[in-house]
Amino acid sequence: MIQRGEPALTGGIRDCWKRCFENEDPNYIDFFFRCIYKPEYGYADVEDSRVVAALCRVPHAIMFNERVIKASMLVGAATLPEYRGQGRMSELLHTVLDACSHSELLTLIQAYDPKLYEPYGFRTIYYRSDYLLKKSMIKRASATGCAYDPSAIDMLKVYSAFIRKFNGFYTRDLTYFENLKKEIAAEGGRIAAYYDNRNQIAGYATLLTDGRQIKIEECVYLNSTALIKLVNVALLDKESVHLHVSAGENVRFIFPDAEVKNYGHTMVRLNDPQLFSRLFNTRIETVEDAFAISKKPLNMNEYV
């Protein structure tokens, strides 16, 4: 039986995640349920008082063409191994998407296998680029102006200036950055920042160790100096770094020798084409049509 919004489900959903997502850092799962999760986000298929499949729907309003669009992000689709192949996740998705269709224009998901979600109307809309940077490729820069652990208010300040160039982004606030700092710490990472000669923050990067390499999952920068400084910080202890940015950023002119791979990141479902058409005064039939009217490059980096 499908249940939602019950505080008693929380522990069962968390246990389902930990069993199904064995490759996920358990510290991140603990962080999510401690800092992000609310009972009303949770949907679960319950059998004999046990959560056997789960899915979370997290509010995720985005800014699109100068309008705030109500949306949510679906995360943590999981079914216990012994209950797979029984249509449980399909039933759970239909239940969640029915609720989405009646309350929001867009629903987002980030999928390991996009083909699983295309039958439900999702399409890959947002792409990112992975730049593999080696020390030999990078112009060396001093650490002057660089520091670890910037304040949440500094991060919000520089992010607000950076994101104006983009579209489709989540409307972040101070609490978001307070939680981001906790998330990176829970995963054993660090946040580096660059301050200019006026001691104003000009960029930050989230640094996560990935084996013998380091990964910059998010990099916010106001100019090329900030970007180069932050990459140099990431390379202090490693020989290479994976810099992940939105596909629309194209920083190849700064790193011409980098190996670059583009990949799909976020899928979107358009729940009401007619309402979207009226809102933007244009004919929209598909989710691809909707995002084709974007006035700026997309930046939909957030996971929740």
C-alpha positions in Angstrom: 0.0 0.0 0.0 1.3 3.4 -0.9 1.6 5.9 1.9 2.9 9.5 2.1 3.7 12.2 4.5 3.8 10.1 7.6 6.7 10.8 10.1 6.7 7.1 10.9 7.9 6.4 7.3 11.2 8.3 7.7 13.3 5.5 9.2 12.0 2.9 6.7 12.7 5.2 3.8 16.2 5.9 5.1 16.9 2.1 5.6 15.6 1.4 2.1 18.0 4.0 0.7 21.0 2.6 2.6 20.3 -0.9 1.4 19.6 0.1 -2.3 22.3 2.8 -2.6 25.3 0.8 -1.4 27.7 3.0 -3.5 26.4 6.2 -2.0 28.3 7.7 0.9 26.2 6.8 4.0 27.2 10.1 5.5 25.4 11.9 2.7 22.3 9.9 3.3 22.4 10.7 7.0 22.9 14.4 6.0 19.9 14.3 3.7 17.5 13.0 6.3 18.9 15.3 9.0 19.0 18.6 7.1 16.8 18.3 3.9 14.1 15.6 4.4 10.7 16.5 5.7 7.9 13.8 6.2 5.7 15.4 3.6 8.4 14.7 1.0 8.2 11.0 1.4 6.2 8.4 -0.6 6.6 4.8 0.2 5.2 1.4 -0.7 4.6 -0.4 2.6 4.0 -4.1 3.0 3.7 -5.8 6.4 4.7 -2.5 8.1 8.0 -2.4 6.0 9.0 0.2 3.4 9.8 -1.9 0.3 10.0 1.0 -2.2 10.4 4.7 -1.7 10.6 8.0 -3.6 11.0 11.6 -2.3 9.5 14.7 -3.8 11.4 17.8 -2.7 10.1 21.3 -3.6 12.4 22.9 -6.2 11.1 26.1 -7.6 13.2 27.4 -10.5 13.8 30.8 -12.2 12.9 30.7 -15.9 12.8 33.7 -18.1 12.5 36.0 -15.1 9.6 34.1 -13.6 9.6 31.7 -10.6 8.2 28.4 -11.7 6.8 26.0 -9.2 8.5 22.6 -9.5 9.8 19.7 -7.5 12.8 17.3 -7.7 12.2 13.6 -7.4 15.1 11.9 -5.6 15.9 8.5 -4.1 13.8 6.1 -6.3 14.5 2.8 -4.6 13.0 -0.7 -4.4 14.4 -3.4 -2.1 16.0 -6.1 -4.3 13.6 -8.9 -3.3 10.6 -6.7 -4.4 11.9 -5.6 -7.8 10.2 -6.6 -11.0 6.7 -6.4 -9.4 5.8 -2.9 -10.8 6.0 -1.3 -7.4 8.2 1.7 -8.5 5.9 2.2 -11.6 2.9 2.4 -9.3 4.8 4.8 -6.9 5.8 7.0 -9.8 2.3 7.2 -11.2 1.0 8.2 -7.8 3.7 10.9 -7.3 3.4 12.3 -10.9 -0.4 12.5 -10.5 0.1 14.7 -7.5 2.7 16.8 -9.4 0.4 17.2 -12.4 -2.2 18.8 -10.2 0.1 21.2 -8.4 3.1 22.3 -10.5 4.2 23.1 -14.0 7.5 21.2 -14.0 8.9 18.0 -12.3 12.6 17.3 -12.4 14.7 14.1 -11.8 18.3 13.1 -12.2 18.5 9.6 -13.4 21.3 7.0 -13.7 19.4 5.5 -16.6 17.2 8.2 -18.4 15.5 5.5 -20.5 13.6 4.3 -17.4 11.9 7.7 -17.1 11.2 8.6 -20.7 7.9 6.6 -20.7 6.7 8.9 -17.9 7.2 12.0 -20.0 10.7 13.0 -18.7 13.3 14.3 -21.2 16.9 15.2 -20.7 17.0 19.0 -20.8 20.1 20.0 -19.0 23.7 18.9 -19.8 27.0 19.4 -18.0 30.6 19.2 -19.0 33.4 17.3 -17.3 36.8 18.9 -17.9 39.8 16.7 -17.0 42.6 19.1 -16.0 46.1 18.0 -15.3 48.8 20.1 -13.5 50.8 20.3 -16.7 47.9 22.0 -18.5 47.2 24.7 -15.9 48.8 28.1 -15.7 50.3 28.2 -12.2 48.9 30.8 -9.9 49.8 31.8 -6.3 47.4 31.0 -3.5 47.1 34.7 -2.6 43.4 35.5 -1.9 42.4 31.8 -1.5 40.9 30.4 1.6 38.9 27.5 2.8 35.5 27.5 4.4 33.9 30.7 3.2 30.8 31.9 5.0 27.3 31.0 3.7 26.6 34.7 3.2 29.7 35.1 1.1 28.8 32.1 -1.0 25.2 33.5 -1.5 26.6 36.8 -2.5 29.0 35.6 -5.2 26.5 33.0 -6.4 23.8 35.6 -6.9 26.1 37.6 -9.1 27.3 34.5 -11.1 23.9 33.0 -11.7 22.4 36.1 -13.4 24.0 34.9 -16.6 21.9 31.7 -16.6 18.3 30.3 -16.6 16.5 27.4 -15.0 18.3 27.6 -11.7 16.9 26.8 -8.3 16.1 29.9 -6.2 18.7 29.5 -3.5 18.7 31.3 -0.1 21.0 31.5 2.9 19.7 28.3 4.3 20.6 26.5 1.1 24.3 27.5 1.5 24.3 26.6 5.2 23.1 23.1 4.2 25.6 22.9 1.3 28.5 23.5 3.7 27.1 20.7 5.9 26.7 18.4 2.9 30.3 18.9 1.6 31.6 18.3 5.2 29.6 15.2 5.5 31.1 13.8 2.3 34.6 14.6 3.6 35.1 17.5 1.2 36.1 21.1 1.5 35.0 24.4 0.0 37.7 26.8 -1.4 37.1 30.4 -2.1 38.9 33.2 -3.8 38.8 36.8 -2.6 40.0 39.7 -4.8 42.3 42.5 -3.9 39.4 44.4 -2.3 38.8 41.3 -0.1 35.5 40.7 -1.9 34.6 37.1 -2.7 35.0 36.4 -6.4 34.4 32.6 -6.5 34.1 29.3 -4.7 34.6 25.6 -5.5 33.3 22.5 -3.8 36.2 20.0 -3.6 35.5 16.3 -3.2 38.2 13.6 -3.3 37.5 10.8 -5.9 40.2 8.2 -5.5 43.5 9.6 -6.8 41.7 12.6 -8.4 39.7 15.4 -7.0 36.3 16.6 -8.3 35.0 20.1 -8.4 31.3 19.4 -8.3 30.3 23.1 -8.3 32.4 26.1 -9.3 31.1 29.6 -9.1 33.4 32.4 -10.4 33.1 36.0 -11.6 36.1 36.0 -13.8 38.9 33.8 -15.3 41.3 34.8 -12.5 39.0 33.3 -9.9 38.5 30.1 -11.9 42.2 29.6 -12.4 43.0 30.3 -8.8 40.3 27.8 -7.6 41.6 25.1 -10.0 45.1 25.6 -8.7 43.9 25.1 -5.1 42.3 21.8 -6.2 45.6 20.7 -7.7 47.7 21.4 -4.6 47.6 17.7 -3.5 46.5 15.9 -6.6 47.8 15.5 -10.2 44.5 16.0 -11.9 41.0 17.5 -11.2 37.6 16.9 -12.8 35.9 20.3 -13.2 32.2 20.0 -13.7 30.4 23.0 -15.2 27.2 23.6 -17.1 27.5 22.8 -20.9 26.7 26.5 -21.6 29.8 27.8 -19.8 32.4 26.5 -22.3 35.7 27.3 -20.5 37.8 25.5 -23.1 39.3 28.9 -24.1 40.8 28.9 -20.6 41.8 25.3 -20.6 42.4 24.5 -24.3 44.2 21.1 -23.6 41.6 19.7 -21.4 39.7 16.5 -22.1 36.0 17.3 -22.2 33.0 15.0 -21.9 29.4 16.2 -22.0 26.7 14.3 -20.1 23.0 14.5 -19.4 22.3 15.8 -15.9 18.7 16.7 -15.3 15.5 15.4 -16.9 12.3 17.5 -16.8 8.6 16.6 -17.2 6.2 19.3 -18.4 2.9 18.8 -16.6 0.7 21.3 -18.3 1.7 22.5 -21.8 -1.4 24.7 -22.1 -0.7 26.6 -18.9 2.9 27.0 -19.8 1.9 28.4 -23.2 -0.4 31.0 -21.6 2.2 31.9 -19.0 4.8 32.7 -21.7 2.4 33.7 -24.5 3.7 31.2 -27.0 2.6 27.8 -28.3 4.2 25.0 -26.3 3.5 21.3 -26.8 6.5 19.5 -25.4 9.1 20.0 -22.6 11.7 20.5 -25.4 9.5 23.3 -26.8 9.3 24.9 -23.3 13.1 25.0 -22.8 13.7 26.1 -26.3 12.4 29.5 -25.4 15.0 30.0 -22.7 16.6 33.4 -23.1 19.9 32.3 -21.4 22.0 29.2 -21.0 20.6 26.7 -18.5 22.2 26.1 -15.1 20.4 23.4 -13.2 23.2 22.1 -11.0 21.3 21.3 -7.8 20.5 17.7 -6.8 17.8 18.8 -4.3 
